[in-house]
């Protein structure tokens, strides 16, 4: 599976559609529902009610079996070993970083099937949550 991403898509299958998550209407690739929507370092910008609204909107744009992927830094207080440089760069945002369980709870509540939760250590821990729309 090294040639596929967390949603099971190969690089040749990926098409990126630019848009603004704050807008009511999101662009659709080739006018059809998407196979996957990724949120990377964006959901922490909103309160939890707005996060839920964005995930509801994402689910409505997806085909059955398609994936929602969330990639966000975790809480600073959960870090075992954080460099001064990483702390300095992220401290201003630290009150807004959430544990992956908060995203999992919303996805579960929306009826999406959470398939994977991973923690990847970069400058800080990034949490990756993958859920699918039921088929």
RABEL-V547079 format. One record per pair of residues at least 4 apart in sequence whose C-alpha atoms are under 7 Angstrom apart, sorted by sequence separation. I is the first residue (numbers start at 1). GAP is how many residues later the second one is. If there is no record, write none. Layout:
BEGIN
((I & GAP) (I & GAP))
END
This chain:
BEGIN
((4 & 4) (5 & 4) (9 & 4) (10 & 4) (28 & 4) (39 & 4) (46 & 4) (47 & 4) (48 & 4) (49 & 4) (50 & 4) (51 & 4) (52 & 4) (53 & 4) (54 & 4) (55 & 4) (56 & 4) (57 & 4) (58 & 4) (62 & 4) (82 & 4) (83 & 4) (84 & 4) (85 & 4) (86 & 4) (87 & 4) (90 & 4) (93 & 4) (98 & 4) (100 & 4) (101 & 4) (102 & 4) (103 & 4) (104 & 4) (105 & 4) (106 & 4) (107 & 4) (108 & 4) (121 & 4) (122 & 4) (4 & 5) (5 & 5) (9 & 5) (28 & 5) (29 & 5) (46 & 5) (82 & 5) (107 & 5) (108 & 5) (120 & 5) (121 & 5) (4 & 6) (28 & 6) (108 & 6) (119 & 6) (120 & 6) (3 & 7) (4 & 7) (19 & 7) (119 & 7) (120 & 7) (19 & 8) (43 & 8) (119 & 8) (118 & 9) (119 & 9) (17 & 10) (104 & 10) (117 & 10) (118 & 10) (117 & 11) (118 & 11) (17 & 12) (117 & 12) (116 & 13) (117 & 13) (116 & 14) (115 & 15) (114 & 16) (115 & 16) (114 & 17) (76 & 18) (113 & 18) (114 & 18) (75 & 19) (112 & 19) (113 & 19) (112 & 20) (113 & 20) (37 & 21) (112 & 21) (113 & 21) (75 & 22) (112 & 22) (74 & 23) (75 & 23) (73 & 24) (74 & 24) (75 & 24) (74 & 25) (36 & 26) (34 & 27) (35 & 27) (100 & 27) (33 & 28) (34 & 28) (35 & 28) (7 & 29) (33 & 29) (34 & 29) (100 & 29) (33 & 30) (36 & 30) (37 & 30) (38 & 30) (39 & 30) (40 & 30) (41 & 30) (35 & 31) (36 & 31) (37 & 31) (38 & 31) (39 & 31) (40 & 31) (41 & 31) (35 & 32) (36 & 32) (37 & 32) (38 & 32) (39 & 32) (40 & 32) (86 & 37) (86 & 38) (82 & 42) (45 & 51) (73 & 51) (74 & 51) (44 & 52) (73 & 52) (74 & 52) (44 & 53) (73 & 53) (74 & 53) (52 & 54) (72 & 54) (73 & 54) (71 & 55) (72 & 55) (71 & 56) (72 & 56) (71 & 57) (70 & 58) (71 & 58) (69 & 59) (70 & 59) (7 & 60) (69 & 60) (70 & 60) (69 & 61) (68 & 62) (69 & 62) (67 & 63) (68 & 63) (67 & 64) (68 & 64) (67 & 65) (66 & 66) (67 & 66) (65 & 67) (66 & 67) (65 & 68) (64 & 69) (65 & 69) (64 & 70) (65 & 70) (64 & 71) (59 & 74))
END
